[in-house]
Amino acid sequence: MTRRVQLREVAHARAGDKGNRSNVSVWVFDPRHYPAVKAQLTAERVKQAYPRLIEGRVVRYELDRLHGLNFVMEDALEGGVNGSLNLDSHGKSWSYLLLALEVEVE
């Protein structure tokens, strides 16, 4: 039986930035949830979830042995630290945004 939960219930995340590029790593707490999260949390889904915030492409890197996914989002910081009036030009909010997405897990 599966249940729908916010990603934050089964994973945590860390974010970083470089210029106008944000980097978010998602780490699944329980390895048994990793296949479901990996199948559902795709680069396409992340881009579709935040079309007004991510102007460039999203690339996902898989760290299967560590039960983690790393997302690199280009043109996602409104110009970056030096080029934006955004309150979070460093991109730290991206981890919270991704953790708010829902996934189905057993």
C-alpha positions as CSV (number, residue, x, y, z in Angstrom):
1,M,0.0,0.0,0.0
2,T,1.4,3.4,-0.9
3,R,0.8,6.8,0.7
4,R,1.4,10.3,-0.7
5,V,3.7,12.4,1.5
6,Q,5.7,15.6,1.2
7,L,9.3,14.7,0.3
8,R,10.4,16.3,3.6
9,E,8.9,13.3,5.4
10,V,11.2,10.8,3.8
11,A,14.3,13.0,2.9
12,H,16.3,16.0,3.7
13,A,18.1,18.4,1.4
14,R,21.0,20.8,1.1
15,A,21.4,23.7,-1.3
16,G,24.2,25.7,-2.7
17,D,24.8,28.1,-5.5
18,K,27.3,29.5,-8.0
19,G,26.4,32.5,-10.0
20,N,22.9,32.0,-11.4
21,R,23.0,28.3,-10.9
22,S,21.5,26.5,-7.9
23,N,22.5,23.1,-6.7
24,V,20.2,20.9,-4.4
25,S,21.1,17.5,-3.1
26,V,18.2,15.4,-1.8
27,W,19.1,12.5,0.6
28,V,16.5,9.8,1.4
29,F,16.4,8.8,5.1
30,D,15.4,5.1,4.5
31,P,17.0,3.3,1.6
32,R,13.8,1.4,0.9
33,H,12.2,4.7,-0.2
34,Y,15.0,5.7,-2.5
35,P,13.7,3.8,-5.6
36,A,10.3,5.5,-5.4
37,V,11.8,8.9,-4.8
38,K,14.3,8.4,-7.7
39,A,11.4,7.4,-10.0
40,Q,9.2,10.3,-9.2
41,L,11.7,13.2,-8.5
42,T,12.9,13.7,-12.0
43,A,14.6,16.7,-13.5
44,E,11.6,17.3,-15.7
45,R,9.3,17.3,-12.6
46,V,11.4,19.8,-10.8
47,K,11.4,22.1,-13.8
48,Q,7.7,21.7,-14.3
49,A,7.0,22.4,-10.6
50,Y,8.6,25.8,-10.7
51,P,8.5,27.1,-14.3
52,R,8.6,30.8,-13.3
53,L,11.7,30.3,-11.0
54,I,13.8,28.0,-13.2
55,E,14.5,29.6,-16.5
56,G,17.2,27.2,-17.7
57,R,17.6,23.5,-17.7
58,V,17.6,21.1,-14.8
59,V,20.1,18.2,-14.7
60,R,19.8,15.4,-12.2
61,Y,22.8,13.4,-11.0
62,E,22.1,10.1,-9.1
63,L,24.2,8.9,-6.1
64,D,22.6,5.5,-5.8
65,R,25.0,4.1,-3.2
66,L,24.3,7.1,-1.0
67,H,20.5,7.2,-1.7
68,G,20.8,10.7,-3.0
69,L,19.9,12.9,-6.0
70,N,21.7,16.1,-6.9
71,F,19.9,18.7,-9.0
72,V,21.7,21.5,-10.9
73,M,19.2,24.2,-11.9
74,E,20.5,26.8,-14.4
75,D,19.2,30.3,-14.5
76,A,17.4,29.7,-11.3
77,L,18.5,32.6,-9.0
78,E,17.2,35.6,-10.9
79,G,20.8,36.6,-11.9
80,G,22.6,35.3,-8.8
81,V,24.0,36.9,-5.7
82,N,25.5,40.0,-7.4
83,G,22.8,40.4,-10.1
84,S,19.5,40.0,-8.2
85,L,17.3,41.9,-5.8
86,N,15.9,38.5,-4.7
87,L,15.9,38.1,-0.9
88,D,17.4,34.6,-1.3
89,S,19.8,35.1,-4.2
90,H,22.0,32.3,-2.7
91,G,19.3,29.7,-3.4
92,K,19.0,28.2,0.1
93,S,15.2,28.2,-0.3
94,W,15.5,25.7,-3.1
95,S,15.9,22.8,-0.6
96,Y,12.6,23.8,1.0
97,L,10.8,24.1,-2.3
98,L,11.9,20.6,-3.4
99,L,11.1,19.1,0.0
100,A,7.5,20.5,-0.4
101,L,6.9,18.3,-3.5
102,E,4.8,15.2,-3.0
103,V,5.9,11.6,-3.6
104,E,4.2,8.2,-3.2
105,V,6.0,5.8,-1.0
106,E,5.2,2.4,0.6
